[in-house]
């Protein structure tokens, strides 16, 4: 058996093999689209995962700063309360009683290293454990500052006088945070200064409580720095100067966020940062908390996710390509059968007929047309043998007309396919637009609104009137934008969502809407006249929006009218014909409008009144018209300037 290589090569040549050409085209498009889509999805997902990791580290830094501030506030408050008690300033109480009181205070919190009372000359008269009693501390910073002000908090410093006296369970040098409060008698005379040394190991315990669940698993490291950049708390005794870090300066400026930066070891880290700003009347020591994680660890999940999505995209693309080959074969197979039969008929084999393909698609229609055409041609050929040349010319002309009609039919079918594809593409673009608006625009606007609210509430005492006004304007603009996004989404969905028709009590809906409006603005005097028992067959959710918009507009445009009046009901047909669709109306005696511009009334973003007079974004009535159209109804309006308006609609 010899192999016909020319025939084999022709079979795998795309120029000569329509099945191969169609399969390659569909498969290539499917593969490319799958890979591109996987790249886009993978990139978006990885960026979102990276942002989540950064926000997690920023939240850890905020938790640490907040716990430090709250812990210092509690100790700050303890010392002030203790200093105000008569146990310390009453002269008739023994030092033993006062020492016992200080011991009880120290035992309330294990990280108090030492608490003592120094008199007005700087001599320690009583202290926990009797340590430093009789010693003069007049030159110690905590006493000097404590004597100058009612309450004082000193930053972290090494232990000097107590370093060799107090036990030290750790290998690191003892470090304290100073807390003092003035002790005054009942005549407000200074008796002395109550001082407390809080062990800095307290901060490490707070750090451990926060990182216990994440540090070993995710290699997260936490740092606490002084406002000059000195590191107060760090893993592995790291001594880097924090002032070299951009995250440190951002935290000093009051920001709580995250960045990617290079540290002194030359490695890149994702760094979350937060400032320590104090709590209530505790002023704070302007510490900065940094939480870092190596970027190769922090972004490992994002990289793995992107790689996985790409791999799946390639797999799906290859599977799609294989399926497209099978699909192309199914398309081409009947065409090849028709082509083979036509070739045999052309060669003179009149025993062969064009096969008829089952179905209702274009190929089936083509096969039926060709089958009928061939049969007709064969019958005509038998008759042509008996006709003269004139009849032959007539038959030729008829055949040409049939060919032109067939070509025209194919052109029309192609146009239908193109229009269908354009409609599908438009719907896909609309879906993509809706997704982009709700996610890509909604999330940043919510953050802007949230952070503006935080500034107004948390830092209101630091803002002047102009700053507060600007922030309120920002929030108002953001909320307007969010409302516009929601209105645009509703406008988009109103033309696409499936309608669920049911009997709806329109009178009840209007009653509910009117009650909500009156409750929201009880100072307004508006009379509602609502016809009872008005019903309709409609989608409850969509018709609620229609009535809410029309009643809401009537409410809005009557705000400057005394004795405002809003009506809802049905217009009776003049001929009394009850078989016609009911005409519903909403009428008010408000601002009205010029009928000259009524053609713009239901167009998106078209307003007949300025936003200064009446707020709004021009989307509501456009959405209402789209909903009415979905119910195969009509809507129109009649009005006069300053004489009110009436909106009519049918369903």
Secondary structure, 3 states (H helix, E strand, C coil): CCCCHHHHHHHCCCCCCHHHHHHHHHHHHHHHHHHHHHHHHHHHHHHHHHHHHHHHHHHHHHHHHHHHHHHHHHHHHHHHHHHHCHHHHCCCCCHHHHHHHHHHHHHCCCCEEEEEEEECCCEEEEEHHHCCCCCECCCCHHHHHHHHCCEEEEEEEECCCCCCCCCCCCCCCCEEEEEEEEEECCCCCEEEEEEEEEECHHHHHHHHHHHCCCHHHHCCEEEEECCCCCEEECHHHCCCCHHHCHHHHHHHCCCCEEEEEECCCCCEEEEEEEECCCECCECCCCCEEEEEEEHHHHCHHHHHHHHHHHHHHHHHHHHHHHHHHHHHHHHHHHHHHHHHHHHHHHCCCCCCCCCCCCCCCHHHHHHHHHHHHHHHHHHHHHHHCCCCHHHHHHHHHHHHHHHHHHHHHHHHHHHHHHHHHHHHHHHHHHHHHHHHHHHHHHHHHHHHHHHHHHHHHHCHHHCCHHHHHHHHHHHHHHHHHHHHHHHHHHHHHHCCCCCCEEEEEHHHHHHHHHHHHHHHCCCCCEEEEECCCCEEEEEHHHHHHHHHHHHHHHHHHCCCCCCEEEEEEEECCCCCCCCCCCEEEEEECCCCCCHHHHHHCCCCCCCCCCCCCCCCCCCHHHHHHHHHHHCCCCEEEEECCCCCEEEEECC
